[in-house]
């Protein structure tokens, strides 16, 4: 599998394009502000966007869900505990002083232990609450796309609705730090890192 990161938008978000190169089937993960370039990259590569995935449904990770769903015909998938946050997208936009974005209804509600199939490849679904109730990581061979759960040298904030520091730390320790040290961590903001580096140096852990 190939993972292409795109740093986009005014909040310095990471949107990811994950592809099974043999089949040409791909997923867009966390379509943020100004992430239309991800579509262009997929088209240049000849890949078909088969899924639109959210690690969680905060506005900056889901604002272009409908844009990608409409163009690709792919279903939107996220954890069931994030539906309330997804439905509150107009209120979230109001917090930023923005007009409400177009909405896309989920085509699939994910649960812990599910898998998202891309050709012969699979992304494992791992529920990691704490930053948000339905926070989810997507694990592939040698990598984890973790949203706002874990960052290089930091962790997700817990002062937003659905946040809980104790739950977040438990998620990281039991669901992520159990992965091999060389697992590449692709966060929702900032640079990529590895599980081993965060285990050794992250001051929050």
C-alpha positions in Angstrom: 0.0 0.0 0.0 1.1 3.5 -0.7 0.3 6.5 1.7 0.5 10.0 0.3 0.2 12.8 2.8 -1.0 16.3 1.9 -0.6 19.2 4.3 -3.6 21.5 3.5 -5.7 24.3 4.7 -5.5 27.1 7.2 -5.2 24.7 10.2 -2.3 22.8 8.7 -4.2 19.5 8.5 -3.0 16.3 7.0 -5.3 14.6 4.5 -4.1 11.2 3.3 -4.5 9.3 0.1 -4.0 5.6 0.7 -3.9 3.2 -2.3 -3.6 -0.4 -3.2 -1.4 0.0 -6.2 -2.2 -3.4 -7.7 -5.9 -2.8 -7.9 -5.8 1.0 -8.1 -8.4 1.4 -5.4 -7.8 4.2 -2.9 -9.2 5.9 0.1 -9.2 9.6 1.1 -8.7 10.0 4.8 -9.8 13.2 6.6 -10.7 15.5 3.7 -9.8 18.9 5.2 -10.0 22.5 3.9 -8.3 22.9 0.5 -7.8 19.2 0.0 -9.1 19.1 -3.6 -5.5 18.5 -4.6 -5.9 14.9 -3.3 -8.5 14.2 -5.9 -6.2 15.6 -8.6 -3.3 13.3 -7.4 -5.6 10.3 -7.5 -6.7 11.0 -11.0 -3.1 11.5 -12.2 -2.2 8.2 -10.7 -5.2 6.5 -12.3 -6.6 5.4 -8.9 -10.3 5.0 -8.1 -11.4 6.5 -4.8 -13.3 3.7 -3.2 -13.7 5.1 0.3 -13.9 8.5 2.1 -12.8 7.8 5.7 -12.8 10.0 8.8 -10.6 9.4 11.8 -13.1 11.6 13.6 -15.7 14.2 12.6 -14.3 17.5 13.8 -14.8 20.1 11.1 -11.2 20.3 9.9 -11.1 16.6 9.3 -14.5 16.2 7.6 -15.4 19.5 5.9 -14.9 18.2 2.3 -16.6 14.8 2.9 -19.5 15.6 0.6 -17.1 17.1 -2.1 -15.3 13.8 -2.4 -18.4 11.6 -2.0 -20.2 13.4 -4.8 -17.2 13.2 -7.2 -16.2 9.6 -6.5 -19.5 7.9 -5.6 -17.6 6.3 -2.8 -19.2 5.8 0.6 -18.3 7.8 3.7 -17.2 5.6 6.6 -16.5 6.6 10.2 -17.1 5.2 13.7 -20.7 5.1 14.8 -19.9 7.2 17.9 -18.9 10.1 15.6 -22.3 10.5 14.0 -23.5 13.1 16.5 -20.4 15.2 15.8 -20.9 14.7 12.1 -24.5 15.9 12.3 -23.3 18.9 14.3 -21.2 20.2 11.4 -23.3 23.3 11.0 -22.7 24.2 14.6 -19.0 23.4 14.3 -18.8 25.7 11.2 -20.5 28.5 13.3 -17.7 28.2 15.9 -15.3 29.2 13.2 -17.5 31.9 11.8 -18.1 29.8 8.6 -21.2 28.9 6.6 -22.2 25.3 7.0 -20.6 23.0 4.5 -22.5 20.5 2.4 -23.2 17.3 4.3 -22.7 13.7 3.4 -24.4 10.9 5.2 -22.3 7.9 6.3 -22.5 4.9 4.0 -20.9 2.7 6.6 -20.5 2.9 10.3 -17.3 1.4 11.6 -16.6 -0.5 14.8 -13.4 -1.7 16.4 -12.0 -4.7 14.6 -13.5 -3.9 11.2 -11.5 -3.7 8.1 -11.7 -1.4 5.1 -10.8 -3.3 1.9 -8.9 -1.7 -0.9 -8.4 -4.4 -3.5 -6.3 -7.1 -1.9 -5.2 -4.7 0.9 -7.0 -4.0 4.1 -7.0 -1.1 6.6 -7.7 -2.3 10.1 -10.1 -0.2 12.1 -8.9 0.5 15.7 -11.2 2.5 18.0 -9.1 5.1 20.0 -11.4 7.4 21.9 -10.2 10.2 24.1 -9.8 13.2 21.6 -13.3 12.4 20.5 -15.7 9.6 21.4 -15.5 7.8 18.1 -11.8 8.5 17.3 -10.5 5.8 15.0 -7.1 4.9 13.7 -6.5 3.1 10.4 -3.7 0.6 10.4 -2.0 -0.8 7.3 1.3 -2.7 6.8 3.9 -0.7 8.7 1.8 2.4 9.3 -1.0 3.9 11.3 -3.1 6.9 10.4 -4.1 8.3 13.8 -6.0 11.5 13.3 -5.6 13.7 16.4 -4.9 10.9 18.9 -1.1 11.1 18.7 1.4 13.6 17.3 5.1 13.9 17.0 6.0 14.9 20.6 2.5 15.5 21.7 -1.1 14.1 22.0 -4.5 15.2 21.0 -6.4 17.9 23.0 -9.2 16.8 25.3 -11.0 20.0 26.0 -13.4 19.6 23.1 -16.8 17.8 23.3 -16.2 14.1 23.8 -12.6 14.5 25.0 -11.2 12.7 28.0 -7.5 12.7 29.0 -7.6 9.5 30.9 -9.4 7.7 28.0 -7.0 9.2 25.5 -3.9 8.0 27.3 -5.4 4.6 27.7 -6.1 4.4 24.0 -2.6 5.4 23.1 -1.0 3.0 25.5 -3.1 -0.1 24.8 -3.9 0.4 21.0 -0.9 2.2 19.6 2.2 1.7 21.8 1.6 -2.0 21.3 2.6 -1.7 17.6 6.1 -2.3 16.5 8.6 0.5 17.0 9.2 1.0 13.3 5.5 1.6 12.6 5.1 5.0 10.8 2.6 7.3 12.5 0.7 9.6 10.2 -1.1 12.2 12.4 -3.8 14.7 11.7 -1.5 17.6 11.9 2.3 18.0 11.7 5.1 15.7 10.8 5.0 11.9 10.7 6.8 10.0 13.4 7.2 6.4 14.6 5.8 4.4 17.5 9.3 3.8 18.8 10.2 7.5 18.8 7.0 8.5 20.7 7.5 5.6 23.1 11.0 6.9 24.0 10.6 10.7 23.8 7.0 11.9 23.9 6.7 13.9 27.2 3.0 13.1 27.5 3.6 9.4 27.6 
